Amino acid sequence: MEWLSNTLKVPDVALQSAALERQMQLTKPPGSLGRLEDVAVRLSAMQGSEKPSAEKINITIFAADHGVVAAGVSAFPQEVTVQMVANFSAGGAAISVLAKTLGASLQVVDVGTVTDPGTMPGVISRRAGHGTGNLHKQDAMTSEQLAIAMNAGREAVLQAKEMAADLFIGGDMGIGNTTPAAAIACALLGADPVDLAGPGTGLDAEGVSHKAQVLQQALQRYEGLESEPLKVLRCLGGFEIAALTGAYISCAQQGLPVLVDGYITTAAALVAVKLQPGVKDWLIFSHRSAEPGHKAMLEALDAEPLLDMGMRLGEGSGAATAVPMLRVACDLHNGMATFADAGVAEG
C-alpha cells in the first residue's frame, strides 16, 4: 500500500479567492445565502473551476460483515447484509431510489460479506474475507486483508475520476458496523465507550449497555494506539470502513471532492485524516447522524455538517440527500447576476 503516502492535491487557492470575490459581487447582501455560498466557494477551489458543479455524482457502497455480531451487538441478524446487497442490485434500497432521483451512478463493492452474493448486476467482488474477526477477541483483519479492502476503495475512486465525476459519495452496508466505528473513535479520540455506544439498528438501553461493555473489552486489548491509526483500523475496523478510508485518501490524491455520509463513513474519514491530514481539505460533511458517537468524531474533525435530519440509515443516503443543496449552491454561484451586470446599486 505504498500509494497511501503519495502526495495529496491541494485546492486551488487562487480560484477560491476569485469565487469569494464573485460572491461579494452577486446581487445580494454578502453572506445572505449562508453556507450555500461557502459550499460553492469550496467546490470551486476543489474542482479548479470558476463554475463549480455537482451534476455528475458517483456513489459507491462498500459492503462487508463483522465477526463482532456474534457478541450480540446488533438488533438485526447478519444475513441482512448480503440480502441488502441483493436489494441494492435490484434497485429497492433507499440509496437506489436516491441515486435514480439524482441521476447518479451507483455501484456496490462486496469487500467481505459472510456469504458470497455471487454475480449480481452492479455488484463488484473485491472480497477480503468472509467477514472480519470478532474484534473483542481477536484482530479484525490481517495486514493482507486490510490492503485488499483499502485498495478496493482506491480502485473505486480511480474509476470515478475516469468517469469525470464532480463528486464522490461512499456508502456502507454491514450489520454490526456501528460497533467497529465506535471502537475506532474511542481508540483514536481516547473516548469512553459508554459515551459513544449507540443503538445502531435499534438496540434498546440494555443492548446499548452491553455494546459498551463489548467495546470496553476490545479496547483493553489495544491500549495506546492513538498514534497508530492504521493499526487501529486493522485491529478494530471493518472491511468496508477500510475501503472507505482508502477511497478518501485516494480522492485527496486525485483531487476529487468527497461528500461524507454519516457515522460509519465519518469513522473512515477520521482514520484517513489521522493518516494524511490534508485529506480534510477534500471532505464536505453532509449530515449529522442520530448516532451519539457521531458528534465526537465531527468535533474532532472540526466539521459542521450541512444537514441535521435525524438520519442514521447509512448506505450513503444522508450524503445523497444533501446533493440537491450542493446543486442549488452551484446554480446560484454560476447563474446569479453581479451588481454591475444587473445595474443594481451596491451597498
N, C-alpha and C positions, 0 to 999 in steps of 0.2 A: 504493500500500500504506500509506495514511495510518493504517489501523487498527492497524498494528504498534506505534504509540506510545500506543494507548488505555490507559486506566487498568486496572491489574490488580486483581482482587478479593483480599482478604486473609482467610485462615482465621479463623474465629470464636474469639477468644482466651477469651471467657467460657465457651463450650461446651467448649473444650479443658480449661480448669480444672475444669469440672464433671465431665468424663469422667475426668480424673485422680483426682478425689475419689471417684468411683464405684469406680474400680479399687481404691482403698485400702480400700473398704468391702466388697468381694466376699469370699466365703468361701474365702480362700486367703492365704498369706503374700504381702505386697506384692512385686511383681516376679517372682513364681514362674512366671508364664506368659511371661516374657521378652518377646520382640519382638511376640508376639501382643497384648500389652497396648498397646505403642507404636503399632502399626498401627491398632487400634481407636480410640485417642485421636486420632490424626491424622485418620482418616476422619471422626470426629465433628466436629472443627473444620472440616474442608474442606467437609463436606456441610451444616454448620449444623444438625445434628440430634443429639438425645440418643441416638437409636438409629441408629448408622451401618449402612450396607447395602452389600453387594457382589453383589446379585442381578441387577440389570439392567446387563449388560455390552455395550458397543458396541466391536466390533473392526473397524477399517478398515485394509486393506492397501493401501499405495501401491506401484505397480509402474512401473519405468522401466528403460531401458538406458543403457549408459555407453560412450562412444567410446574410453575408455582400454583396453577389452578388446582393441582392435587391437594394443596393445603387449605382448600375451601375459601378462597378469596373472591369468588365470583358468584353472582346470582344466576348466571346462565351457564349451561353446560358447554364444554369445549367444542363439541361438534358444530356449534353455531358458526364458528369461524369459517370452516370450509363451506357450510351452507350459504353463508353470506357472500362468499366468493362467487358461488353459482348465481346468487341473486344479482350481484353486480354485473355479471356476464349477461344475464337475461334482461337487464335494464330496469329491475324492480326496486332498487335501493334508493334512498334519499339522494345520494350523490349522483346516481344515474339520471334521476329526474332533473337535478340542478345542472348537471353537465349539458343535458339536452336543451334546457332553457337558455343556458349561456352560449350555446354553440361551441362548447369547449371539447377538446379531445380528452378521452378518458381511457386509461388502461390500468389493469391490475397486475401487480407483480407478486407472485407467490414466493416469498423468501423462506417459508418453512412452516406450513400448516402441518398438523399431526398426520392428517390423511392427505395424500397427494390428490388434488382435484382432477388430475389428468388434463386432457386437451379441452379447452373451452374458448369460445370467441372472446377476444380482448384480454385474455389472461396469459401472462408470460411466466414461465417457470425459471426461477433463479434460486432454487432451494438450497438453504444452508444446512438443513436437517429436518427431522420430524418434531418440530417444536424445540424450545430451549430446555436446558436443565432446570431443575427446581431450585431457584436462586437462594432459598433459605437453608439449603442443604449442600449445594454444590455450585460451581461456577455456571452461569447461564449458558456460556458458549466457549468454544475453544478459539484460539487465535485464528485458525484457518476458517472457522465459521464466521467470525467477525469480519474477516477480509471478504468473504463471499457476499455477505449482506451489504457491506459498505460499497463494494464495487457495483452491486445491483443498483444502488441509489445513484452512483456516478453515471452508470450507463443510461439510466432513465433521463438524467439531465442532459447528457450529450445528445440524446435523441430529440429532446425538447428544443435544444439550441439549434439542431439541424432543421427542425420544422419552423424555425424563426418565431418561436413563442415569445410573446411580450411578457409573460408572467408564468411562474411555476407554482403549482399547488401540490403539496404532498399530503396524502391522506393515510390513515391507518385502519387496519382491521385485525383484531386479535383479542379474543376473550381472555380477560385477566390482565390486560396490558396496563391498567392504571396502577397495578402493584409495582412492576418494574419502573414505571415512570416516577412514582413516588420514591422508590428506592434510590434512583439516580439523583433526584432533587435533594433527598436527605443527605446522601453521601457528598454531593458537591457543595451544598449550602450549609452543612452542619446542622440541619433541622431535625426536630423531634418527629418521629413517625406519627405520634398522636395528633400533631398539628396538620400533617399533610395527607394522612389516610382519608379517603373519601368513599362515597357509596358506589362509585363505578357504575355498573349496570343495574344497580338498585338494591344494594345491601341495606339492611336495617341497622340500627345503632349497635346491636350486638355483633353483627357481621363486620361493621367498620372497626369496632374494638379488636376483634380477632385479627383483622387485616393488619392493624397497627402492631400487634404482637408478632405476627409473621415477619413484618418489616424489621422490627427490632432484632429478632433472631438473625435475620440475614445481615443486617448492618454490623452486628457484633463480630461477624466473621471477616469483615473488611474495614477495619478501623484505619484512619489516617490516609484515605485515598483522595482527599480534596484536591491534591496537586497532580493526580493521575487520571484525568478524565477518560482516556481510552481504556484504562483498566476498569474503571467504574462501569463503562458501557459494556465491556466484555463479561464482567462478573455479575452485574445486576440488571443488565438491559434485556432487550428483545431483538430478534432479527429485524423486525420492521422499524424499530427505533434506530438500530444501527444503519439500516438502509436510508432512513430519513436524514440521519447525521451526515452520511456520505453525500447525499443529494444536496444538502445545504452548503457544505463546503465546496462542492463542485459548482454550484450556482454562483458562488462568490468568485471562483476561479474563472468561470465563463462569462461573468458579467450579466447574469440573468436574475432579475428581481424575483423575490420569493414572497408569497402571501402565506404566512404561517397560520395553521388552523388553531387547534385548541391544546388540551392538556398533554396528550402524548407527543404531538409534534413540537410543542414548546420544550419538552424534556430533551428531545433530539437537538433542538436549536441551542439549548443550554450547553450540551456537550460540544456541539460544533463551535460555539463562541469561546468556550474554555480552551479548545484545541487551537483555534485560529480567531483571535479577537476581531479581526477585520470582517469576518462573516456578518457581524451585526449590521454593517452598512447596507447589506443587501436584503434585510428582513423587514417586512411590513407585517405587523401582528393584527390579525383580522378581528378576533373577538375574545371576550373574557369568558372562560369556561365556568360552569357551575361547580366544577370540582374544586374543593378548598385548596388543594396544593398548587393550583394554577397561579394564584395571587403571589405566592412566594417566588415562583420562577419568574413571573413578569417583573416583579420588583428587582430581582437580581439582575435582570437584563435591561432594567430601566426602560421598559416597554409599556406603551399605553395603547391598548387595542382600539380598533375603530368602533366595534360594536359590543354591547353587553345585553344579550337577549336570553340569558339563562340556558344556553345550549350546552350539551355535553355528549353529543352523539359520536363525534369523530368522523371518520371517512373523508375528511376534508370539507364537510358540509358547512361549517362556520365560515371557512375561507371563501367557499363558493358563494355564500350568501352575501359576502361583502363586496364581491366583484362589481355589481351594479353601482355601488358607491364610487369605486375607482373609475368606472367608465364615465360617470357624471362629472367627476373631478377633472378628468382629461378633456371632456367635451367643453366644460366651462373655460378651462385654461386655453384651449385651442380656438374656441369659437367666439368668445366674447369680444366686443369691440373695445378699443382703447378710448380714452377721453379724446385723443386727437382724431381718431377715426370717426367717432360719433359727433364731434363738435360739441361736446359737453364740457362745461367749465369744471376745472379741478378744484378740490378743496384746498 
